[in-house]
Amino acid sequence: MNKPRHVYYLFAAFILSISMALLFVNGCSSKKDKVLAKVDEEIITVPDFNNRISKLPNQYQDMVKKEKARFLDDLIMETIFYNEAIRRGIDKQKDTKEVLKEAKKKILTAKLIEDEIEKKIKVDEAEVKDYYQNHKDGFMIPTKYRASHILVKTEEKAAEILASLSNGSDFAKLAESESIDITNRRGGDVGYFTEGQLIPEFEKACTKLEVGQVSPIVKTPFGYHIIKLTDKKEARVKDFEEVKGKIKEEIKGLKRKERFNKLVKDLKKKAYIKINLELIKDE
């Protein structure tokens, strides 16, 4: 009975991770290093162990550092499994060879890309500052408004409330008692918004108000509003320090794409490529 294909890929990835780890161990160990563990003929030294931890994602490094004995046990188990697989000749099985070949191809391809692209991408502070100066529009924070409102069904009711406000009534209390909108529970507060987030009639009224000022009656498809502008944050360009990290990654991305396209072009020039698309056309 044939095993599912994905099992072999998982198996291959497991074997490769072990193999690479052991190669690293063998290549870096020296007599001067203290032996942390020995499994058959393989040794794991303290520097080897620490190097393995350093290659983990940051969030896992913290976990492993608290459970070093458990991580060491995992490394020992990897070695045991690997040695047993080799003893059984699993590395010589046809299906195993196929997936290992594919995995090796992907690993070597990734390493080539790392060497020819990732390691050669450099972005200095001057480039980042220049990009910032030339793309300030992209770092603009639009004007933010904050408003409260009272929504009612009829213009007559809105007029009564507006008159009550003119006589000194508290806006938030009237919103709580008279507004039919769900914001009534928080005194009519709709929070901060930028143009384009709310209905046009409401926003247009807000842009004409000063902070603390109350609008005339505003009609919208929802009913009749009385609006109070409670805060306004003027549009601004984000500071360089706020965006320099993002800019650096953007420049890296552009350089990465440029280098990748050049690498592909150069490699295609050196390679012999013959394509017969007729063989894969839909019948």
N, C-alpha and C positions, 0 to 999 in steps of 0.2 A: 504493500500500500504506500503510495507516494505521500510524502510529507508536504504540507502547505508551503508555498514558495516563501511567504513572509517569515516563516520560522527559520529558514536557512539564512535569510538576510539578517535577522536578529542575531542568529548564531555567529554569523561572520563578523558582525560588528563587535560582538563580545570577544571573539577570538583575537580580532585585530587590536582591540584596546589593550588586551592582555599582552599581546606580542610586543606592541610598541612600548608598553610600560616596562617590560622585561628587558628590551633592548636598551632602553634608557638606563635601567638599573645597571646592566652589565657595562655600559659604556662610561658611566660616571663614577662607579665605585673605585676606590683605591684602598691600599693596605692601611693608609693613615685614617680612613673613615671607620668609625665605630659601627660594628654590625648590630643592627637592630633586630633582625630576624634572618634565619636561614631556612629555606624550604628546598629540600633535595639539594641540588647543586647551585640553586639561585640564592643570592644574598640581597638583603634590603638594608641599606645603611641609613643613618639619621639624615644626611643630606638628601638621599634619594626620597625618603619619606616626606621631608619638608617640601621638596620640589613637586612631588605629586599633589600635595595640598595646595600649593601656590597656583597650580594649573586648573584648579576647580573654579567655577563661577563664584563671585564674591559672597553671595548669600549662603553658599554651601561651605565656604571656607570657615566662617564663624561657627557653624554647626559642628564641623569636623574637629576643629580645635578644642571643642569641649568634649569630644568623644574620640580622642586619638587612639585609644586601645581598640575600639570598635572598628575604626578605619583601617588600622593595621591588620586586624583580623580579616577585613574585606580583601586587602591586598594579598594576604596569605591564601585565602580561598581562591582568588583569581589564579594564582600561581599553581595551586593544586589542580584546579579544573583544567588549566592549560596543559600542564604536564600529563594529566590523564588522557586528555584528548589526543595529544601527540602519541602517547603510548599505544592508543587504540587505532592509530592511523586515520583518524577522522580528517586530518588535513589532506589526505590523499584521495578522499572520496570525490567522485565526479561532481556532485551537486555543490559540495563545499568549495571545490576549486573554482567553480563558475562564479559563485557569489564573492569569493575572495578576490578573484580577478576583477570583477566589477567594482568592488570596494576599493581595491588598490588603485584602479584607474581614477576614481573620484578623489581619493586622498592625494594622489600625485597632481591631479588637475588643480585641486584647491591649493596645494603647496606652491605650484607654479604661479597661480594668481596672487597668492600672498607675497611671493618673492618679487614678482614683476610689477605688481600694482600697489598692494597695501603698504608694503615696506618703503616704497619710493614716493609715497604721497606726503608732501610737507606743506604745512600752512603756517605762515608766520603772522605776527601781530599786525604788521603793516598791511598785509592782504585783507585781514579781517576788518581793519578800520576803513580801508578803501571801499570795501563792499558795503559797509554800513553807511558811509557818506553817499554812495551812489544808489542806495536802495532804501532810503529813509521812508518813502511812502509805504513800503511793505511792513514797517514797524510802527505804523500809526495806530494809536488807540483812539477810537472815535469818541465824540462827546457822549457822556452818560447822564441820563436824567433819572430822577427818582420822584415819583408822584403818588399822591393818594387821591381817591375819587369817591364820589357818591353817585350811584347809579339808580335811577328810578324809571318807572314805566311811562309817565306822562310829563309833558312840558310844564303843566300846571303845578305838579308836585315839585318839580325841579325849581320852579320860580319861588315857591314857598320856602324851600330849603335855602336858596340863595339869599332871600330876604332875612332869614333867621341868622345866617352867617354874617350878614352886614350889620346885624344888631348885636354881634359879639358872641354868638353861640360857638361852642367848640367843634371843630371840623371832625375830629376823630370820633367824638361821642355821637354826632349826627350820622356819621357813616355806619357806626355800629347799630344804631336804632332804625335808620331809614333806608340804607342801601340794600338793594336786592342782589348785589354781587357777592360772591364767596369771600372777597377781600374784606367784607364788613367785620369779620371776627378780629381783624387786626387794624381796625380804624381806617379801612379803605386803602391801606398801603399796597401798591403793586410792585414795589421793589425797584431796582435799577434796570434800565433798558437803554438800548441804542436805537437809532432810527432804523425802521424796517422790521422791528420785532413785534410791534403792536399795530393796531388798526390805524390807518393814515389820519383820520379825523382827530383821534386822541393825541397822536404824536404831534400833529401840526399845532394843536392848542398848547401843548407843553413847550414847544420851541418859542412861543410868543410870551411866555411867562417869566418873571423873575422869581428867584427862590423866595418862598413864603407867600407869593401872590396866588389868588384864586381866580379861576377862569369864569367867563360867562357860561351860559348853558351850551353844552356841546352835544349835538345829535349824532348818533352812530346807529348801525343796524341793531345794536343791543338795547338801545333806549336813550335816555337823556342823562348826561354826565355833568357833574360839577367837579372840576379838577383843581387840585392844589399842588404846585411844584414844591417839593420839600428839599431837594438837593440837585446840584448840577456839577458835574466834573468835566471841565473843558478838555477838548481833544488835545492829545500830546503825542510826541514821538517817544517811543521807549528809549531809555538810556542805553548807551553802548554796553555797559556792564550787564544789563538785563538780557541782552541778546547775543553777546559775543560767542557764547558756547554754541548756540543754534547756528550762527553764521559760519563758524568754523566747520561744523558738520555739513552745512550746505556746500561750502567750497570743496570740502573733501569729496562729497558726492559728485560734484561736477568734474573734478580731476579724476576720480575713479572711473567715471563713464568715458572720459576722454582717453585715459590710458587703456582701458579695456578695448575700446573700439580700435585703437592703434595696434594693440597686441593681436587682435583677431585679424586685422588687415595684413600685418607682417607675417603671421603664421600661415595664412592662406596663400601668400605669395611663395612661401618656401615649400608648401605641400603640393603633392600631385592629387588633384580632386577631379573625379569624373562622376557625373550624376546622370541617371536615367529616370526621369520623373514619370515616364510612361508606365513604369512598373507599379507605381502606387496611385495612379489615377483611378477614380471611381469607375466601375464598369457600368 
